[in-house]
Amino acid sequence: MERLGTGIGWRPEIADAVERMPGIDWVETVAENVCPGHLPESLVRLRERGVTVVPHGVSLGLGGADRPDEARLAALAECAGALGSPLVTEHIAFVRAGGPLTASRALEAGHLLPVPRTRDALDVLCENVRIAQDALPVPLAVENIAALISWPGEEMTEGQFLYDLADRTGVRLLIDVANLHTNHVNRGEDPAKALDELPVEAIAYVHVAGGFERDGVWHDSHAHPVPQPVLDILADLASRAAPPGVLLERDENFPEPGELERELSVVRQTVEKARAGSAGRAGADESARHTGPGKSVAGPGPGSGRGDDGDRDGDGDGGGRGGASARERLALTQAALLSCLVAGTPVPEGFDRVRLGVQARALAAKRAGVVAKVAPELPVILGEAYRQAFPDYAQSRPMTGGYRRDALDFAEHLLRAGLPEDAGARRRLHDWWLERSGPTPPSRHPAARLARAARRALLRH
């Protein structure tokens, strides 16, 4: 595996600072935010300097019941090619549910949700990973995620689940130590035990990030400094094997460049100190810690490490576990959970009702925040009322068509309800909605003017 070194998540808000930051060996960028034909100039300059750029996908949903979308895979492959990346990464999560497998409407989470650690889910995930590996021009690495909730009836620990995934597919692992800490606080899982069970030799690189605790729940915010418990887990991991790369994630609430540099320095020093402390350990002891008896983890890359799994393609009956396929069983459980979280349907059996409430509110808050970014005029028009109006709207109206469509639907919902009460604000919202919901700008096409007139009549009624 290529040595990456120390890196930072590239975001447009800190692009200039990242370019000037000393000691940056590589950067990671959100794949969905990059247009391969029009790369940000900052990323182009970094590449020209020899800085490695890795695309990090967030929307593929490899842990979902459906097979990976071909168009999304093609976009990820194109992004990797345009950036000259040595690998691409995604998450072990599901981000949508419903649709043909459940004969129900398709729902979008707008967030990474945990996959149940069951044999069904592992079968489906392995097949989805293989499909992605075949479609990508470079090796794939997948990331463990942070979770607020636990699935009932899980059959494996996180370490066992990741070990079997890597063993069966040869996929590399992106280990987020901040997420291990999150799951320690929220789900009572021991990070050291997870590291004991992980195939650390399969690690492509490591994520480090900050968060905050509120009412006993840890929120993986990526908007706060890295806390000491996360650095301790990083040190534990680095004492077991040298990670090929370590990357600091920060998505918002960006500090001054000097503070980011200091945080990166602490991350680098944590790894170096842990490696120095483990240098004298015997090779036999290290080997025993990293591999299980009678098992091996295949190397990276598309199509590598694929043994005969028998009926493990995610389509069969999963070894006689009922008449439906693993995909169908997984689809039903994921759709029930997501519908509860975003559409207000009953809590599925076995879940913690309080924790699902926390997760539902977190999803609504994130959705409101993203809509405010893609449609910044809405908070301006509505003022403080936006912060309450959007969660009220989202409570029983799940997102089905992306955030821009969500913004338009929200505005239409308010207008139909005669809101906002202030006539001037309502008029501005009405004009904003008309400008963006037509097929072409209203001043350029007569058909658009007719469409706007029809919408006005609809709203009046």
C-alpha positions as CSV (number, residue, x, y, z in Angstrom):
1,M,0.0,0.0,0.0
2,E,1.3,3.4,-0.9
3,R,2.6,5.5,1.9
4,L,0.5,8.7,2.2
5,G,1.9,10.4,5.2
6,T,0.1,13.2,7.1
7,G,-2.9,14.9,5.4
8,I,-5.9,17.1,5.8
9,G,-9.4,17.1,4.4
10,W,-9.5,19.6,1.6
11,R,-12.5,21.9,1.7
12,P,-13.2,25.1,-0.4
13,E,-13.4,27.2,2.8
14,I,-9.8,26.4,3.8
15,A,-8.3,25.8,0.3
16,D,-5.9,28.7,0.5
17,A,-4.7,27.7,4.0
18,V,-4.2,24.1,3.0
19,E,-2.0,25.2,0.0
20,R,0.2,27.3,2.4
21,M,0.3,24.7,5.2
22,P,3.7,23.1,5.8
23,G,4.0,19.3,6.1
24,I,0.9,18.4,4.1
25,D,1.7,15.2,2.2
26,W,-1.8,14.5,0.8
27,V,-5.4,15.7,0.9
28,E,-8.8,14.1,0.7
29,T,-11.8,15.7,-1.0
30,V,-15.5,14.8,-1.0
31,A,-15.9,13.1,-4.4
32,E,-19.5,14.4,-4.9
33,N,-18.3,18.0,-4.6
34,V,-15.7,17.7,-7.5
35,C,-16.5,18.0,-11.2
36,P,-13.8,16.0,-13.0
37,G,-13.9,18.4,-16.0
38,H,-13.6,21.5,-13.9
39,L,-11.3,20.7,-11.0
40,P,-10.9,23.4,-8.4
41,E,-7.7,25.4,-9.1
42,S,-6.4,24.7,-5.6
43,L,-6.5,21.0,-6.1
44,V,-4.8,21.4,-9.5
45,R,-2.0,23.3,-7.9
46,L,-1.6,20.8,-5.1
47,R,-1.4,18.0,-7.6
48,E,1.2,19.8,-9.6
49,R,3.3,20.1,-6.4
50,G,3.1,16.3,-6.0
51,V,0.5,16.3,-3.3
52,T,-1.7,13.2,-3.5
53,V,-5.5,13.8,-3.7
54,V,-7.9,11.0,-2.7
55,P,-11.6,11.3,-3.5
56,H,-13.9,10.3,-0.6
57,G,-17.4,9.3,-1.6
58,V,-20.4,9.8,0.7
59,S,-23.4,8.8,-1.4
60,L,-22.8,5.3,-2.8
61,G,-24.5,3.5,0.1
62,L,-22.5,0.3,-0.1
63,G,-24.2,-1.1,3.0
64,G,-27.7,-0.6,1.5
65,A,-29.9,-3.4,0.2
66,D,-29.7,-2.2,-3.5
67,R,-26.7,-2.8,-5.7
68,P,-24.5,0.2,-6.2
69,D,-25.8,2.7,-8.7
70,E,-23.8,2.4,-12.0
71,A,-23.9,6.2,-12.6
72,R,-22.5,6.9,-9.1
73,L,-19.8,4.4,-9.6
74,A,-18.9,5.8,-13.0
75,A,-18.7,9.3,-11.5
76,L,-16.5,8.1,-8.7
77,A,-14.2,6.3,-11.2
78,E,-14.0,9.5,-13.4
79,C,-13.2,11.6,-10.3
80,A,-10.3,9.2,-9.4
81,G,-9.0,9.4,-13.0
82,A,-9.1,13.2,-13.1
83,L,-7.3,13.5,-9.8
84,G,-4.7,10.8,-10.5
85,S,-5.6,9.2,-7.3
86,P,-4.0,5.9,-6.0
87,L,-7.3,4.8,-4.4
88,V,-10.9,5.9,-3.7
89,T,-12.8,5.6,-0.4
90,E,-16.4,5.2,0.7
91,H,-18.4,4.2,3.8
92,I,-19.8,1.1,5.3
93,A,-23.3,2.6,5.6
94,F,-26.7,2.9,4.0
95,V,-28.0,6.2,2.9
96,R,-31.3,5.3,1.2
97,A,-33.9,2.7,1.5
98,G,-37.3,1.6,0.1
99,G,-38.0,1.3,-3.6
100,P,-38.7,-1.9,-5.7
101,L,-37.3,-4.4,-3.2
102,T,-39.8,-3.3,-0.6
103,A,-42.6,-2.1,-2.9
104,S,-42.5,1.2,-1.1
105,R,-41.4,4.8,-1.8
106,A,-37.7,5.4,-2.0
107,L,-36.3,7.4,0.9
108,E,-33.1,9.4,1.3
109,A,-31.4,9.7,4.7
110,G,-29.1,12.6,3.8
111,H,-26.7,10.9,6.3
112,L,-24.6,7.8,6.8
113,L,-26.5,5.2,8.8
114,P,-25.1,2.1,10.4
115,V,-25.5,-1.3,8.8
116,P,-26.6,-4.2,11.1
117,R,-23.7,-6.5,11.9
118,T,-25.5,-9.6,10.7
119,R,-24.7,-12.4,8.2
120,D,-27.3,-11.0,5.8
121,A,-25.9,-7.5,5.9
122,L,-22.4,-8.8,5.5
123,D,-23.4,-11.0,2.5
124,V,-25.0,-8.0,0.7
125,L,-22.1,-5.7,1.6
126,C,-19.5,-8.1,0.3
127,E,-21.3,-8.4,-3.0
128,N,-21.7,-4.6,-3.3
129,V,-18.1,-4.0,-2.5
130,R,-17.1,-6.5,-5.3
131,I,-19.4,-4.7,-7.7
132,A,-17.7,-1.4,-6.8
133,Q,-14.2,-2.9,-7.1
134,D,-14.9,-4.1,-10.6
135,A,-16.2,-0.7,-11.7
136,L,-13.3,1.4,-10.2
137,P,-9.9,1.9,-11.9
138,V,-8.0,1.9,-8.5
139,P,-8.3,0.1,-5.2
140,L,-11.2,0.8,-2.9
141,A,-11.1,1.4,0.9
142,V,-14.1,1.5,3.1
143,E,-14.7,3.4,6.3
144,N,-16.3,2.4,9.6
145,I,-18.9,5.0,10.6
146,A,-20.0,6.7,13.8
147,A,-23.5,5.8,15.0
148,L,-26.0,7.1,17.5
149,I,-28.1,3.9,17.4
150,S,-27.6,0.1,17.7
151,W,-29.4,-2.5,15.7
152,P,-31.1,-5.3,17.7
153,G,-30.0,-8.9,17.1
154,E,-26.5,-8.2,15.9
155,E,-24.4,-11.3,15.3
156,M,-20.8,-9.8,15.2
157,T,-18.7,-7.2,16.8
158,E,-17.4,-4.3,14.6
159,G,-14.0,-5.8,14.5
160,Q,-15.3,-9.2,13.4
161,F,-17.5,-7.6,10.8
162,L,-14.6,-5.6,9.3
163,Y,-12.3,-8.6,9.5
164,D,-14.7,-10.8,7.5
165,L,-15.4,-8.1,5.0
166,A,-11.7,-7.6,4.3
167,D,-11.0,-11.3,4.2
168,R,-13.8,-12.1,1.8
169,T,-13.3,-9.2,-0.6
170,G,-9.7,-8.0,-0.3
171,V,-11.0,-4.5,0.3
172,R,-8.8,-2.0,2.2
173,L,-10.0,-0.4,5.3
174,L,-10.2,3.3,6.2
175,I,-10.3,3.3,10.0
176,D,-11.8,6.4,11.6
177,V,-10.5,6.4,15.2
178,A,-13.0,9.3,16.0
179,N,-15.8,7.0,15.0
180,L,-14.4,4.2,17.3
181,H,-14.6,6.7,20.1
182,T,-18.1,7.8,19.1
183,N,-19.3,4.2,19.2
184,H,-17.6,3.7,22.6
185,V,-19.6,6.5,24.1
186,N,-22.9,5.9,22.2
187,R,-22.9,2.1,22.1
188,G,-20.6,1.0,24.8
189,E,-18.1,-0.6,22.5
190,D,-14.5,-1.0,23.5
191,P,-12.1,0.6,21.0
192,A,-9.2,-1.6,22.1
193,K,-11.2,-4.7,21.5
194,A,-12.1,-3.5,18.0
195,L,-8.5,-2.9,17.3
196,D,-7.6,-6.4,18.6
197,E,-10.0,-7.9,16.1
198,L,-9.2,-5.7,13.1
199,P,-6.9,-6.8,10.3
200,V,-4.6,-3.8,10.8
201,E,-2.4,-4.9,7.8
202,A,-5.4,-4.1,5.6
203,I,-5.6,-0.4,6.7
204,A,-5.2,2.1,3.8
205,Y,-5.3,5.1,6.1
206,V,-6.8,6.6,9.3
207,H,-9.2,9.4,9.9
208,V,-9.0,11.7,13.0
209,A,-11.7,14.2,13.9
210,G,-13.3,16.1,16.7
211,G,-16.8,16.1,18.2
212,F,-18.7,16.9,21.3
213,E,-20.8,15.2,24.0
214,R,-24.3,16.3,24.9
215,D,-26.6,14.5,27.3
216,G,-24.5,11.4,27.2
217,V,-24.5,11.2,23.4
218,W,-21.3,11.9,21.4
219,H,-21.9,13.8,18.2
220,D,-19.2,13.3,15.5
221,S,-19.4,16.9,14.3
222,H,-16.1,17.3,12.5
223,A,-16.3,20.9,13.7
224,H,-14.4,20.7,17.0
225,P,-10.8,20.1,18.1
226,V,-9.6,16.4,18.3
227,P,-10.1,15.3,21.9
228,Q,-7.5,13.3,23.9
229,P,-9.6,10.1,23.9
230,V,-9.5,10.0,20.1
231,L,-5.7,10.7,20.1
232,D,-5.3,7.8,22.6
233,I,-7.1,5.4,20.2
234,L,-4.9,6.7,17.4
235,A,-1.8,5.9,19.5
236,D,-3.1,2.4,20.3
237,L,-3.6,1.7,16.6
238,A,-0.2,3.1,15.6
239,S,1.5,1.0,18.3
240,R,0.1,-2.1,16.5
241,A,1.1,-1.2,13.0
242,A,2.3,1.9,11.2
243,P,-0.7,3.4,9.4
244,P,0.1,4.3,5.7
245,G,-1.6,7.6,6.2
246,V,-3.3,9.7,8.8
247,L,-5.8,12.5,7.9
248,L,-7.4,15.3,10.0
249,E,-11.0,15.9,9.1
250,R,-12.7,19.3,9.6
251,D,-15.9,20.1,7.8
252,E,-17.1,23.4,9.4
253,N,-16.4,25.9,12.2
254,F,-12.9,26.2,10.7
255,P,-10.3,27.7,13.1
256,E,-7.4,29.9,12.1
257,P,-4.7,28.2,9.9
258,G,-2.3,28.2,12.8
259,E,-4.6,26.2,14.9
260,L,-5.1,23.6,12.2
261,E,-1.4,23.3,11.8
262,R,-1.0,22.8,15.6
263,E,-3.7,20.1,15.5
264,L,-1.9,18.4,12.6
265,S,1.3,18.5,14.5
266,V,-0.2,16.8,17.5
267,V,-1.6,14.1,15.3
268,R,1.8,13.5,13.7
269,Q,3.6,13.5,17.0
270,T,1.0,11.0,18.4
271,V,1.8,8.5,15.7
272,E,5.5,9.0,15.9
273,K,5.6,8.5,19.7
274,A,3.5,5.4,19.5
275,R,5.6,3.9,16.7
276,A,8.8,4.7,18.7
277,G,7.3,3.0,21.7
278,S,6.5,-0.2,19.8
279,A,9.8,-0.5,18.0
280,G,11.2,-3.0,20.4
281,R,8.3,-5.4,20.3
282,A,9.0,-8.9,19.0
283,G,7.8,-9.8,15.5
284,A,6.0,-12.9,16.8
285,D,4.0,-10.9,19.3
286,E,3.0,-8.4,16.6
287,S,2.0,-11.1,14.2
288,A,-0.2,-12.8,16.8
289,R,-2.0,-9.5,17.4
290,H,-2.7,-8.8,13.8
291,T,-3.9,-12.1,12.4
292,G,-6.3,-14.7,13.5
293,P,-5.6,-18.5,13.4
294,G,-6.0,-20.0,10.0
295,K,-7.0,-16.7,8.4
296,S,-5.4,-14.3,6.0
297,V,-6.4,-11.0,4.6
298,A,-6.1,-10.5,0.9
299,G,-4.2,-7.6,-0.7
300,P,-5.8,-4.5,-2.1
301,G,-7.2,-3.8,-5.5
302,P,-10.2,-4.7,-7.7
303,G,-10.9,-8.3,-7.9
304,S,-8.2,-9.4,-5.4
305,G,-8.6,-11.7,-2.5
306,R,-11.9,-13.3,-3.7
307,G,-12.2,-16.8,-2.4
308,D,-15.1,-19.2,-2.9
309,D,-17.8,-17.9,-0.6
310,G,-20.4,-20.3,-1.7
311,D,-23.8,-18.7,-1.7
312,R,-22.6,-15.4,-0.4
313,D,-23.7,-13.1,-3.3
314,G,-26.4,-11.3,-1.4
315,D,-29.1,-12.9,-3.6
316,G,-29.5,-16.4,-2.2
317,D,-31.3,-17.5,0.9
318,G,-28.3,-17.0,3.1
319,G,-27.9,-20.6,4.1
320,G,-31.5,-21.4,4.6
321,R,-32.5,-18.4,6.7
322,G,-35.9,-18.0,5.3
323,G,-37.5,-17.9,1.8
324,A,-36.6,-14.3,0.9
325,S,-33.1,-13.3,-0.3
326,A,-30.6,-11.5,2.0
327,R,-31.2,-8.3,0.0
328,E,-34.9,-8.5,0.5
329,R,-34.6,-9.1,4.2
330,L,-32.1,-6.3,4.6
331,A,-34.2,-4.0,2.5
332,L,-37.3,-4.5,4.7
333,T,-35.4,-3.8,7.9
334,Q,-33.5,-0.7,6.6
335,A,-36.7,0.7,5.1
336,A,-38.6,0.4,8.4
337,L,-35.8,2.1,10.3
338,L,-35.3,4.9,7.8
339,S,-39.1,5.5,7.5
340,C,-39.2,5.8,11.3
341,L,-36.4,8.3,11.3
342,V,-37.5,10.6,8.4
343,A,-41.2,10.0,8.0
344,G,-42.5,9.5,11.6
345,T,-43.6,5.9,11.2
346,P,-43.6,3.6,14.3
347,V,-40.4,2.5,15.9
348,P,-39.3,-0.9,14.6
349,E,-39.2,-3.7,17.2
350,G,-36.1,-3.9,19.3
351,F,-34.8,-0.4,18.8
352,D,-34.2,2.1,21.6
353,R,-37.0,4.7,21.2
354,V,-35.1,7.5,22.9
355,R,-32.0,7.0,20.7
356,L,-34.1,6.9,17.6
357,G,-35.6,10.2,18.6
358,V,-32.1,11.7,19.0
359,Q,-31.1,10.3,15.6
360,A,-34.3,11.7,14.0
361,R,-33.7,15.2,15.4
362,A,-30.1,15.0,14.3
363,L,-31.1,14.1,10.7
364,A,-33.6,16.9,10.6
365,A,-31.1,19.4,11.8
366,K,-28.5,18.3,9.3
367,R,-31.0,18.4,6.5
368,A,-32.0,22.0,7.5
369,G,-28.4,23.0,7.6
370,V,-27.6,21.6,4.1
371,V,-30.8,23.1,2.6
372,A,-29.6,26.5,4.1
373,K,-26.3,26.1,2.3
374,V,-27.8,25.1,-1.1
375,A,-30.5,27.7,-0.8
376,P,-29.0,30.5,1.4
377,E,-31.9,32.9,0.5
378,L,-34.4,30.9,2.5
379,P,-32.9,31.7,6.0
380,V,-32.6,35.3,4.9
381,I,-36.2,35.5,3.8
382,L,-37.6,33.7,6.8
383,G,-35.2,34.9,9.4
384,E,-35.2,33.1,12.8
385,A,-38.5,31.4,11.8
386,Y,-36.5,29.1,9.4
387,R,-34.9,27.2,12.3
388,Q,-38.3,26.1,13.5
389,A,-40.2,26.0,10.3
390,F,-37.9,23.5,8.5
391,P,-37.9,20.8,11.3
392,D,-41.7,21.1,11.4
393,Y,-41.8,20.5,7.7
394,A,-39.3,17.7,7.7
395,Q,-40.9,15.7,10.5
396,S,-43.3,13.8,8.2
397,R,-42.0,14.8,4.8
398,P,-38.9,12.7,3.9
399,M,-36.4,13.8,1.3
400,T,-36.8,12.0,-2.0
401,G,-35.1,14.1,-4.6
402,G,-32.0,15.7,-3.2
403,Y,-31.4,18.9,-1.3
404,R,-32.3,21.4,-4.0
405,R,-35.6,19.8,-4.6
406,D,-36.1,19.7,-0.9
407,A,-35.6,23.5,-0.7
408,L,-38.3,24.1,-3.4
409,D,-40.7,21.7,-1.7
410,F,-40.2,23.4,1.6
411,A,-40.9,26.8,0.1
412,E,-44.0,25.5,-1.7
413,H,-45.2,23.9,1.6
414,L,-45.0,27.2,3.4
415,L,-46.7,29.1,0.6
416,R,-49.6,26.6,0.5
417,A,-50.0,27.1,4.3
418,G,-50.1,30.9,3.8
419,L,-46.7,31.4,5.4
420,P,-44.8,33.4,6.4
421,E,-47.4,35.6,8.0
422,D,-45.5,38.7,7.0
423,A,-46.8,39.7,3.6
424,G,-43.5,41.1,2.4
425,A,-41.6,38.0,3.4
426,R,-44.3,35.8,1.8
427,R,-44.0,37.7,-1.5
428,R,-40.2,37.4,-1.5
429,L,-40.5,33.7,-0.8
430,H,-43.1,33.4,-3.6
431,D,-40.9,35.2,-6.1
432,W,-37.9,33.0,-5.1
433,W,-39.8,29.8,-5.6
434,L,-41.1,30.9,-9.0
435,E,-37.7,31.9,-10.2
436,R,-36.2,28.4,-9.4
437,S,-39.1,26.0,-10.0
438,G,-39.6,26.9,-13.7
439,P,-37.8,25.0,-16.5
440,T,-36.0,28.2,-17.6
441,P,-35.4,31.6,-16.2
442,P,-38.8,33.5,-16.4
443,S,-37.6,36.4,-18.4
444,R,-36.2,34.2,-21.2
445,H,-39.0,31.9,-22.2
446,P,-42.7,32.5,-22.7
447,A,-43.5,28.9,-21.6
448,A,-41.9,29.7,-18.3
449,R,-44.1,32.7,-17.8
450,L,-47.2,30.6,-18.5
451,A,-46.0,28.0,-16.0
452,R,-45.5,30.7,-13.4
453,A,-49.0,32.0,-14.0
454,A,-50.4,28.5,-13.5
455,R,-48.4,28.1,-10.3
456,R,-49.8,31.4,-9.0
457,A,-53.3,30.2,-9.7
458,L,-52.5,27.0,-7.9
459,L,-51.2,28.8,-4.8
460,R,-54.2,31.2,-4.7
461,H,-56.4,28.1,-4.5
